[in-house]
Amino acid sequence: MKELILSLLHSRKFWAFVVGLLTITSTALSAETFPMKDYIQQVTLMVIGYIGSIAFEDGMAKRDSSPTVQVSDPGQVVVTGEVKNG
């Protein structure tokens, strides 16, 4: 359990979520008159995009090598490389 909490505290996705949540909460609690619905939507989409890009980056880092496709002769296609799942 301690390792799980430590890995969570080192996670960029977790801290992006925390900062986004604090921004949205503080904006919702403030008494300003600008269009909060649009602001909250933009911040939410920005945080989701950032978390998604980090998840994609982490997923790509786990791959050993990307498969490549080579066409040597017309009609002959050679696929090399192996994708490691896990």
FENRA-V382892 format. One record per residue. PHI is phi in whole degrees, -180 to 180 (999 if undefined). BURIAL is b if it has 24 or more other ideal C-beta (glycine too) atoms within 12 Angstrom, else e. Layout:
phi->PHI burial->BURIAL
phi->PHI burial->BURIAL
This chain:
phi->999 burial->e
phi->-65 burial->e
phi->-65 burial->e
phi->-64 burial->e
phi->-67 burial->e
phi->-65 burial->e
phi->-68 burial->e
phi->-66 burial->e
phi->-69 burial->e
phi->-92 burial->e
phi->-82 burial->e
phi->-68 burial->e
phi->-64 burial->b
phi->-62 burial->e
phi->-70 burial->e
phi->-64 burial->b
phi->-63 burial->b
phi->-63 burial->e
phi->-65 burial->e
phi->-63 burial->b
phi->-64 burial->e
phi->-65 burial->e
phi->-65 burial->e
phi->-64 burial->b
phi->-65 burial->e
phi->-67 burial->e
phi->-68 burial->e
phi->-66 burial->e
phi->-84 burial->e
phi->-77 burial->e
phi->-102 burial->e
phi->-76 burial->e
phi->-105 burial->e
phi->-73 burial->e
phi->-65 burial->e
phi->-68 burial->e
phi->-60 burial->e
phi->-66 burial->e
phi->-64 burial->e
phi->-63 burial->e
phi->-64 burial->e
phi->-66 burial->e
phi->-65 burial->b
phi->-62 burial->b
phi->-65 burial->e
phi->-65 burial->e
phi->-66 burial->b
phi->-63 burial->e
phi->-63 burial->e
phi->-66 burial->e
phi->-63 burial->b
phi->-64 burial->e
phi->-68 burial->e
phi->-68 burial->e
phi->-62 burial->e
phi->-65 burial->e
phi->-61 burial->e
phi->-65 burial->e
phi->-66 burial->e
phi->-70 burial->e
phi->-70 burial->e
phi->-80 burial->e
phi->-80 burial->e
phi->-69 burial->e
phi->-153 burial->e
phi->-84 burial->e
phi->-69 burial->e
phi->-119 burial->e
phi->-116 burial->e
phi->-123 burial->e
phi->-112 burial->e
phi->-90 burial->e
phi->-126 burial->e
phi->-58 burial->e
phi->92 burial->e
phi->-118 burial->e
phi->-117 burial->e
phi->-116 burial->e
phi->-106 burial->e
phi->-121 burial->e
phi->98 burial->e
phi->-135 burial->e
phi->-100 burial->e
phi->-93 burial->e
phi->-95 burial->e
phi->134 burial->e
